[in-house]
Amino acid sequence: MARRYDSRTTIFSPEGRLYQVEYAMEAISHAGTALGILASDGIVLAAEKKVTSKLLEQTTSSEKLYVISDHIACAVAGITADANTLITYVRKQAQQYYSTYKEEIPAEQLVQTLCDLKQGYTQYGGLRPFGVSFLYAGYDRHHGFQLYQSDPSGNYSGWKATCIGANSNNAQSILKQDYKDEQISLADAKKLAVKVLSKTMDATTLGSDKMEFATLSLSPSGKVIFKVYNPEEIEALLKAEGLLQVKEEEK
């Protein structure tokens, strides 16, 4: 039955489903895990970095974590090329807002702007949905720290802790068990993020070459700081939790 209705995004099946949108979500489920955790004093973003070959040169830039503006960053899961296009678009929107109003765009308004574009790609002929999901970490003076998730359909929602990508169901189960209803500190959120990744990543061993880690927080002066952890800081975090794999030559 599906084959009769999955060739276009503009055709509903008799069950009321848009198969191309569902296929886009399926593509995301095969991507590396990315998770976000909201804390009382910041937000943690962490992602699994899939190394396809030992011969591939490792870049110093982040593969799954991006800065959108001075107060908003995101983690992605899915087709990276699609993510790059959307990030370029949303960066322009953030700068246009700042140029017009001389203040940073509210976090949820920026998320909604991007989701409006993604929704349009599910409604018009000749287009395909973007095969990427986002986790947005933002801060504004109206609502403080905020964590949002969006999918290829254009839907978005606010979360205390969530996960996208491969093994997201397992990660969600761990987050439900270990995330406390009362607000947790950024330090505890980092420990929880490392624990979740260690149990859901496809890799058999953990290391700085297989994960990316970042935090969004406020400086004592009130400035928003997005800190991407370097390999040494990631290994120190893993070591503190007893999860760092010791190399054979060091044993």
Secondary structure as UniProt FT lines:
FT   HELIX           2..4
FT   TURN            9..10
FT   TURN            14..15
FT   HELIX           19..28
FT   TURN            29..30
FT   STRAND          34..39
FT   TURN            40..41
FT   STRAND          42..48
FT   TURN            54..55
FT   STRAND          65..69
FT   TURN            70..71
FT   STRAND          72..78
FT   HELIX           80..101
FT   HELIX           107..120
FT   TURN            121..123
FT   TURN            125..126
FT   STRAND          132..140
FT   TURN            141..143
FT   STRAND          144..150
FT   TURN            152..153
FT   STRAND          156..158
FT   STRAND          161..164
FT   TURN            166..167
FT   HELIX           168..178
FT   HELIX           186..200
FT   HELIX           208..210
FT   STRAND          211..218
FT   TURN            220..221
FT   STRAND          224..228
FT   HELIX           231..240
FT   TURN            241..242
FT   HELIX           248..250
//
